[in-house]
Amino acid sequence: MKHYPIDALWQELIYLAYHLHWDLDRLIDLEHADRARLIQGVAALNARAWDEVRQL
């Protein structure tokens, strides 16, 4: 079984906790694929928001 690097996991958890305001237990319970999909979604929303700010 391959282990996910603990530092990478914590960076993902911190990113999602900051943006989604979810507690640690809820985030840790996510499957890796679900967590990765949420990260992609949040990153896309952030990119879109920054694009709009830059256009002002």
C-alpha positions as CSV (number, residue, x, y, z in Angstrom):
1,M,0.0,0.0,0.0
2,K,1.3,3.4,-1.0
3,H,1.1,6.1,1.7
4,Y,0.2,9.7,0.8
5,P,2.8,12.2,2.0
6,I,1.7,13.7,5.4
7,D,2.9,17.2,4.5
8,A,0.8,17.1,1.2
9,L,-2.2,15.9,3.1
10,W,-1.9,18.7,5.7
11,Q,-1.6,21.3,2.9
12,E,-4.8,20.0,1.3
13,L,-6.6,19.9,4.7
14,I,-5.5,23.5,5.5
15,Y,-6.5,24.8,2.1
16,L,-10.0,23.2,2.3
17,A,-10.5,24.2,5.9
18,Y,-9.7,27.8,5.1
19,H,-12.0,28.0,2.1
20,L,-14.8,25.8,3.1
21,H,-14.8,26.3,6.9
22,W,-15.2,22.6,7.5
23,D,-13.9,20.9,10.6
24,L,-10.9,18.6,10.6
25,D,-12.9,15.4,11.2
26,R,-15.1,16.1,8.1
27,L,-12.1,16.8,5.9
28,I,-10.1,13.7,7.1
29,D,-13.1,11.5,6.4
30,L,-13.0,12.4,2.7
31,E,-11.6,9.9,0.2
32,H,-8.5,11.2,-1.6
33,A,-10.4,11.5,-4.9
34,D,-13.1,13.5,-3.3
35,R,-10.6,15.8,-1.5
36,A,-8.7,16.3,-4.8
37,R,-12.0,17.2,-6.6
38,L,-12.9,19.7,-3.9
39,I,-9.5,21.3,-4.2
40,Q,-9.8,21.7,-7.9
41,G,-13.3,23.2,-7.5
42,V,-12.1,25.7,-4.9
43,A,-9.1,26.6,-6.9
44,A,-11.3,27.2,-10.0
45,L,-13.6,29.5,-7.9
46,N,-10.6,31.4,-6.6
47,A,-9.1,31.8,-10.1
48,R,-12.4,33.1,-11.4
49,A,-12.8,35.6,-8.5
50,W,-9.2,36.9,-9.0
51,D,-9.9,37.3,-12.8
52,E,-12.9,39.4,-12.0
53,V,-10.9,41.5,-9.5
54,R,-8.2,42.1,-12.1
55,Q,-10.8,43.3,-14.6
56,L,-11.9,46.1,-12.3
